[in-house]
Amino acid sequence: MAAQNGKDLLVKVDMTSDGQFETIAGLRATRVSFNAETVDVTSLESQGGWRELLAGAGVRSSSISGAGVFKDEGTDERARQLFFDGEVPDFQIIIPDFGVIEGPFQVTAIEYAGSHNGEATYEMSMASAGLLTFVAL
């Protein structure tokens, strides 16, 4: 796989709960992580004393974070609304030459910052809130 442009990693939100996704405008940096808890089933009978894990068990989760500048009133307003209303709409995460992850996420944090001689910036974090699907590109 060749090197990819970071700007091609997109985070999109379902703006009106009708399956129409829009890129969250102004993001300059994004990060997606996937996690899986393990369930240890090691016992005295475990071969050679090695740890054994229960396949398919445990909780899987994903988180998204991003930082950027204000550029689009619609997606800025939607992000604020999601946080204050506690909604969990579908998001799409497009990872170039890899695939598209889609499913419900909750906005867990929004931070705003700015200095007197610079642009206003924001950072937001989202946590998965249900089944995620993956479609390879």
C-alpha positions as CSV (number, residue, x, y, z in Angstrom):
1,M,0.0,0.0,0.0
2,A,1.3,3.4,-0.9
3,A,1.4,6.3,1.5
4,Q,-1.9,8.1,1.9
5,N,-2.9,11.7,2.4
6,G,-4.1,12.4,5.9
7,K,-6.7,14.8,4.5
8,D,-8.4,11.8,2.9
9,L,-9.3,10.2,6.3
10,L,-12.8,11.6,6.6
11,V,-15.3,11.7,9.5
12,K,-18.9,12.1,8.3
13,V,-22.0,12.5,10.4
14,D,-25.6,11.7,9.5
15,M,-27.0,15.3,9.5
16,T,-30.8,14.5,9.7
17,S,-31.0,10.8,10.6
18,D,-31.9,9.9,6.9
19,G,-28.6,8.3,5.9
20,Q,-27.2,11.4,4.2
21,F,-23.7,11.9,5.5
22,E,-21.7,15.2,5.5
23,T,-18.0,15.6,6.3
24,I,-17.5,17.4,9.5
25,A,-16.0,20.6,8.1
26,G,-12.8,22.2,9.4
27,L,-11.1,19.1,10.7
28,R,-7.4,19.3,10.3
29,A,-6.4,16.2,12.3
30,T,-8.4,13.0,12.9
31,R,-7.7,9.7,14.7
32,V,-9.7,6.5,14.8
33,S,-9.0,3.7,17.2
34,F,-10.4,0.2,17.7
35,N,-10.2,-1.8,20.9
36,A,-11.1,-5.3,22.1
37,E,-11.2,-6.4,25.7
38,T,-9.9,-9.9,26.3
39,V,-11.4,-12.6,28.5
40,D,-8.7,-14.7,30.2
41,V,-9.7,-18.4,30.7
42,T,-6.3,-19.6,31.8
43,S,-6.4,-22.4,34.3
44,L,-4.1,-24.9,36.0
45,E,-4.5,-27.1,32.9
46,S,-3.4,-24.4,30.4
47,Q,-0.6,-25.9,28.3
48,G,2.8,-24.8,29.5
49,G,1.3,-22.3,31.9
50,W,0.5,-20.0,28.9
51,R,-2.4,-17.6,29.1
52,E,-5.5,-18.7,27.2
53,L,-8.1,-16.2,25.8
54,L,-11.7,-16.9,25.0
55,A,-12.2,-16.4,21.3
56,G,-15.0,-14.0,20.3
57,A,-15.6,-12.8,23.9
58,G,-15.2,-9.4,25.4
59,V,-16.4,-5.9,24.5
60,R,-15.2,-4.3,21.3
61,S,-15.2,-0.5,20.9
62,S,-14.1,2.3,18.7
63,S,-13.3,6.0,19.3
64,I,-12.8,8.9,17.0
65,S,-11.2,12.2,17.8
66,G,-10.5,15.3,15.7
67,A,-9.3,18.8,15.8
68,G,-9.9,21.7,13.5
69,V,-11.2,25.2,12.8
70,F,-14.7,26.5,12.4
71,K,-15.6,26.4,8.7
72,D,-19.2,25.3,8.3
73,E,-22.1,26.4,10.4
74,G,-24.2,23.3,9.7
75,T,-21.8,20.7,10.9
76,D,-20.6,22.8,13.7
77,E,-24.1,23.2,15.0
78,R,-24.8,19.5,14.5
79,A,-21.8,18.5,16.6
80,R,-23.0,20.9,19.4
81,Q,-26.5,19.6,19.2
82,L,-25.4,16.0,19.4
83,F,-23.4,16.7,22.6
84,F,-26.0,18.6,24.4
85,D,-28.9,16.4,23.4
86,G,-27.0,13.1,24.0
87,E,-27.9,11.8,20.6
88,V,-26.1,8.8,19.0
89,P,-26.4,9.2,15.2
90,D,-24.6,7.2,12.6
91,F,-21.1,8.3,11.6
92,Q,-19.0,7.2,8.7
93,I,-15.3,7.0,8.9
94,I,-13.6,6.7,5.5
95,I,-10.0,5.4,5.7
96,P,-8.4,5.7,2.3
97,D,-7.5,2.5,0.5
98,F,-8.8,0.5,3.5
99,G,-12.6,0.9,3.9
100,V,-15.6,2.6,5.4
101,I,-16.7,2.1,9.0
102,E,-20.2,3.1,9.8
103,G,-22.4,3.0,13.0
104,P,-23.6,5.0,16.0
105,F,-21.3,7.2,18.0
106,Q,-21.9,9.5,20.9
107,V,-20.0,12.8,21.1
108,T,-18.3,12.5,24.4
109,A,-16.3,15.8,24.5
110,I,-16.0,19.1,22.7
111,E,-13.4,21.6,23.5
112,Y,-13.1,25.2,22.1
113,A,-10.0,27.3,22.1
114,G,-8.7,30.5,20.6
115,S,-6.1,33.2,21.1
116,H,-6.4,36.9,20.4
117,N,-4.2,36.7,17.3
118,G,-5.3,33.3,15.9
119,E,-8.3,31.3,14.7
120,A,-10.9,29.7,16.9
121,T,-10.3,26.0,17.1
122,Y,-12.2,23.0,18.4
123,E,-11.5,19.4,19.4
124,M,-14.1,16.7,19.7
125,S,-14.2,13.0,20.7
126,M,-16.7,10.3,19.9
127,A,-17.2,6.8,21.3
128,S,-18.9,3.9,19.6
129,A,-22.5,3.3,20.8
130,G,-23.5,0.1,19.0
131,L,-22.8,-2.2,16.1
132,L,-20.2,-1.0,13.6
133,T,-20.0,-2.3,10.0
134,F,-17.0,-2.3,7.7
135,V,-17.0,-2.2,3.9
136,A,-13.6,-2.6,2.2
137,L,-12.7,-0.1,-0.5
